[in-house]
Amino acid sequence: MEGKCKKYCKIKTMAKKEKYEDQIAELEQIIAEIEDESVSVDELSAKVKRAAHLIRSCQAVLKNTEQEVDDILKEIGEG
């Protein structure tokens, strides 16, 4: 369980360093390159790994934002 926390915390920290919008834009670019087959076989693995990282990072940002909003709503009595 501790390993999972370390991995999640690392992703969460990395997600804060990169803007969510920039991560989404990069992910969309990777998807477009893969869909139009402009990625060579040699690059494909690296692109898929980067896409997976971006997805996990974006998920962490969304989860963190959702928790922060829930906390704020509870503080003001709306939750």
C-alpha positions as a Python dict, from the first residue, in 0.01 Angstrom:
ca = {
    (1, 'M'): (0, 0, 0),
    (2, 'E'): (285, 235, 82),
    (3, 'G'): (430, 194, -268),
    (4, 'K'): (100, 293, -421),
    (5, 'C'): (89, 607, -207),
    (6, 'K'): (441, 702, -309),
    (7, 'K'): (352, 655, -675),
    (8, 'Y'): (28, 855, -643),
    (9, 'C'): (197, 1131, -444),
    (10, 'K'): (473, 1154, -704),
    (11, 'I'): (217, 1179, -985),
    (12, 'K'): (22, 1439, -787),
    (13, 'T'): (337, 1647, -732),
    (14, 'M'): (436, 1620, -1097),
    (15, 'A'): (84, 1714, -1203),
    (16, 'K'): (112, 2041, -1014),
    (17, 'K'): (431, 2131, -1198),
    (18, 'E'): (276, 2096, -1542),
    (19, 'K'): (-40, 2287, -1627),
    (20, 'Y'): (-341, 2065, -1685),
    (21, 'E'): (-421, 2240, -2012),
    (22, 'D'): (-66, 2186, -2138),
    (23, 'Q'): (-85, 1818, -2048),
    (24, 'I'): (-416, 1777, -2230),
    (25, 'A'): (-278, 1957, -2536),
    (26, 'E'): (26, 1730, -2542),
    (27, 'L'): (-193, 1422, -2499),
    (28, 'E'): (-415, 1533, -2788),
    (29, 'Q'): (-106, 1586, -3003),
    (30, 'I'): (23, 1237, -2926),
    (31, 'I'): (-318, 1086, -3005),
    (32, 'A'): (-333, 1275, -3336),
    (33, 'E'): (16, 1156, -3431),
    (34, 'I'): (-73, 795, -3352),
    (35, 'E'): (-408, 815, -3534),
    (36, 'D'): (-260, 960, -3851),
    (37, 'E'): (22, 705, -3832),
    (38, 'S'): (297, 969, -3833),
    (39, 'V'): (470, 798, -3541),
    (40, 'S'): (738, 550, -3636),
    (41, 'V'): (746, 206, -3479),
    (42, 'D'): (1063, 314, -3299),
    (43, 'E'): (882, 611, -3137),
    (44, 'L'): (552, 437, -3066),
    (45, 'S'): (646, 284, -2732),
    (46, 'A'): (783, 613, -2598),
    (47, 'K'): (473, 802, -2718),
    (48, 'V'): (239, 551, -2554),
    (49, 'K'): (437, 567, -2228),
    (50, 'R'): (423, 946, -2232),
    (51, 'A'): (49, 937, -2304),
    (52, 'A'): (-4, 699, -2010),
    (53, 'H'): (193, 934, -1785),
    (54, 'L'): (-13, 1231, -1900),
    (55, 'I'): (-339, 1044, -1841),
    (56, 'R'): (-237, 948, -1485),
    (57, 'S'): (-120, 1301, -1417),
    (58, 'C'): (-445, 1456, -1546),
    (59, 'Q'): (-649, 1209, -1342),
    (60, 'A'): (-453, 1312, -1032),
    (61, 'V'): (-518, 1681, -1102),
    (62, 'L'): (-889, 1619, -1150),
    (63, 'K'): (-914, 1407, -835),
    (64, 'N'): (-727, 1668, -633),
    (65, 'T'): (-942, 1951, -769),
    (66, 'E'): (-1260, 1757, -695),
    (67, 'Q'): (-1146, 1700, -336),
    (68, 'E'): (-1056, 2066, -291),
    (69, 'V'): (-1397, 2178, -423),
    (70, 'D'): (-1575, 1928, -197),
    (71, 'D'): (-1377, 2058, 102),
    (72, 'I'): (-1464, 2418, 20),
    (73, 'L'): (-1834, 2334, -18),
    (74, 'K'): (-1831, 2154, 317),
    (75, 'E'): (-1668, 2458, 477),
    (76, 'I'): (-1942, 2689, 354),
    (77, 'G'): (-2217, 2441, 437),
    (78, 'E'): (-2312, 2340, 85),
    (79, 'G'): (-2179, 1982, 91),
}
